[in-house]
């Protein structure tokens, strides 16, 4: 049985040890779209998979809890300006950081499963856009959310800051040696 009866939503993936990150993310979101917080195993794919299994949401924007929204028009752009799926971050590949507007009808056609390790999550991040585009080519929204040389201390550790006029993504892992 599906637990929600909504058609469009924003899904925030989180973990129990990220209360401060989640609070920062949620406080930056000002929208009428429902916001679902998903905390389960399987890294980002686990949260996307959980959303498919436990809701009836037709389209959802997936963001990690380490995203801060600067311009809430992002949600209007993704949901109202484009009928197609949207890859919000295109670095290092499509659906970078798993950020994007996904469609249930496409995800259900893919062979999805939660990832079991951070390494497998990072590896699938490089593949999900290709797999998704076998069914629908997403709109590539931003190409300016790639690696930078901007770092700050946040939440007790060093993070890379990638941002544009719509959002800030605080990355705790930015190379394979950090896994």
GINOR-V546609 format. One record per residue. N is the residue number from 1. PHI is phi in whole degrees, -180 to 180 (999 if undefined). PSI is psi as a letter, one per 20 degrees, with the letter a starting at -180 (999 if undefined). Layout:
# GINOR-V546609
N&PHI&PSI / N&PHI&PSI
This chain:
# GINOR-V546609
1&999&p / 2&-78&q / 3&-99&i / 4&-131&q / 5&-127&m / 6&-130&q / 7&-101&h / 8&-133&p / 9&-155&r / 10&-108&p / 11&-111&p / 12&-109&o / 13&-87&p / 14&-146&a / 15&-139&r / 16&-60&h / 17&-87&j / 18&-123&l / 19&-59&g / 20&-65&g / 21&-63&g / 22&-63&g / 23&-61&g / 24&-62&g / 25&-62&g / 26&-63&h / 27&-69&i / 28&-90&i / 29&-93&o / 30&-126&n / 31&-155&r / 32&-88&i / 33&-69&q / 34&-62&q / 35&-116&p / 36&-108&p / 37&-101&p / 38&-117&p / 39&-127&o / 40&-152&r / 41&-73&r / 42&98&j / 43&56&b / 44&-62&g / 45&-64&h / 46&-62&h / 47&-72&h / 48&-65&g / 49&-63&g / 50&-59&g / 51&-60&g / 52&-65&g / 53&-75&h / 54&-114&i / 55&-133&r / 56&-117&k / 57&-62&p / 58&-78&g / 59&-136&p / 60&-146&q / 61&-94&p / 62&-100&p / 63&-134&q / 64&-83&q / 65&-68&i / 66&-94&k / 67&-104&p / 68&-120&p / 69&-84&p / 70&-96&h / 71&-136&o / 72&-70&i / 73&-62&i / 74&-52&g / 75&-70&h / 76&-63&g / 77&-57&g / 78&-68&g / 79&-85&h / 80&-104&h / 81&-84&h / 82&-131&p / 83&-77&h / 84&-83&r / 85&-65&q / 86&-133&p / 87&-92&o / 88&-72&g / 89&-117&p / 90&-113&k / 91&-135&p / 92&-79&i / 93&-144&a / 94&-57&q / 95&61&k / 96&-55&q / 97&58&j / 98&63&j / 99&-78&p / 100&172&r / 101&-97&o / 102&-106&q / 103&-110&p / 104&-54&g / 105&-60&h / 106&-84&g / 107&-59&h / 108&-67&h / 109&-87&i / 110&-92&q / 111&-87&m / 112&-86&q / 113&-160&q / 114&-63&q / 115&-87&q / 116&-99&i / 117&-136&q / 118&-63&h / 119&-61&g / 120&-66&h / 121&-66&g / 122&-64&g / 123&-65&g / 124&-72&h / 125&-57&h / 126&-77&i / 127&-109&h / 128&-58&h / 129&-63&g / 130&-65&g / 131&-63&g / 132&-64&g / 133&-70&i / 134&-65&h / 135&-112&h / 136&-160&p / 137&-81&o / 138&-69&q / 139&-69&p / 140&-93&o / 141&-77&g / 142&-127&p / 143&-102&j / 144&-105&k / 145&-114&l / 146&-102&a / 147&-56&q / 148&-134&r / 149&-106&k / 150&-98&o / 151&-131&q / 152&-139&r / 153&-89&p / 154&-150&p / 155&56&k / 156&85&j / 157&-156&r / 158&-77&p / 159&-131&q / 160&-85&p / 161&-109&o / 162&-114&p / 163&-157&r / 164&-143&a / 165&-71&i / 166&-103&h / 167&-155&r / 168&-122&p / 169&-116&p / 170&-98&o / 171&-99&p / 172&-87&h / 173&-126&p / 174&-130&j / 175&-155&q / 176&-61&h / 177&-65&i / 178&-88&i / 179&-75&999
